[in-house]
Amino acid sequence: MKIFILDQHQIVIDGLISLLHKRRNYQIIGYSTNINEAILWLSRNEVDLIITEITFNNDDAIDLIKTIKKHHDSVKILILTGDNRIKKVAELFKLGINGFLEKHNETKSLIEAIQCISKGESYMGEDLKNRIIQNFSNENKTGYKNLGDVLDSITNRELEVIQLICDGYNSKEISSKLFISFNTVETHRKRIFQKLQIKNSIGLIKFAIKHDLIE
C-alpha cells in the first residue's frame, strides 16, 4: 500500500515513517507539512492512502478532503488527529473519509486502522466509538424522536447486545457476560442488524450520525 502523510508537525511525520517503515506491505512515498504542497503532490503521483491531521493553522482541512474525494475518489483517507469533537467526526465521515483515529492511541490501533481501510472497511478508534455510543444511549433515554419507531422494535436484551458489540466484545464474550448461549447471541446480532439495516458496529455509528444523534 502506497501511503502519503500530511501533518503540520514534522516530528509526527518522522514518527509515522519510523513505525510504518518496518511493515513490509506499507510504502511511504511522500509527506508534507503543508496542505497546498500536498494537493500539488497528489496531482502528480498515485497513492492508496493518505494519513492526515485536520487541525492545520491557516488552512482548511475540510477543503482538502473535498478536493481529494473530487479528483482522487479512489484514494482512502485516514484522519489521525487530536481533534476528537464528535460533531467534527460526523462531518468528516459524511465527506467520505475511511477512518478516524485519535493520536493518543497505541501503534497497534494505527496498524489495525490501515488494515481495515485496505480491506474496504471503515475504521473508528475504540475510545471515540464508545463516546459516540454513549451519546447514542443518552439520546435514547431522552426519547429522541427520530429513532422512536426503530427503538420500539428493539428489545432490552438486544439493546444490551448492541452496547457490548459497540464496546468491542465478540459473540463469545457477550455470551459469557450475559449468561446466554453463543447461538442466542448470534441470533440477537442478526436481528439487530436486520432491524437497523446495518452490517457491523461501524454501521451503527453511521446510523446514529445519519439520524442527527450527534451534537
JOSULWO-V879468 format. One record per helix or strand. SS is the DSSP state (2 for helix, 1 for strand). FROM is the first residue (numbers start at 1). TO is the last residue. Records with the same first field share a line. If there is no record, write none. Layout:
SS: FROM-TO + FROM-TO
This chain:
1: 2-6 + 27-32 + 49-52 + 76-81 + 99-102 + 123-124
2: 10-21 + 35-44 + 61-71 + 86-95 + 107-118 + 126-141 + 145-152 + 156-166 + 171-178 + 182-196 + 201-210
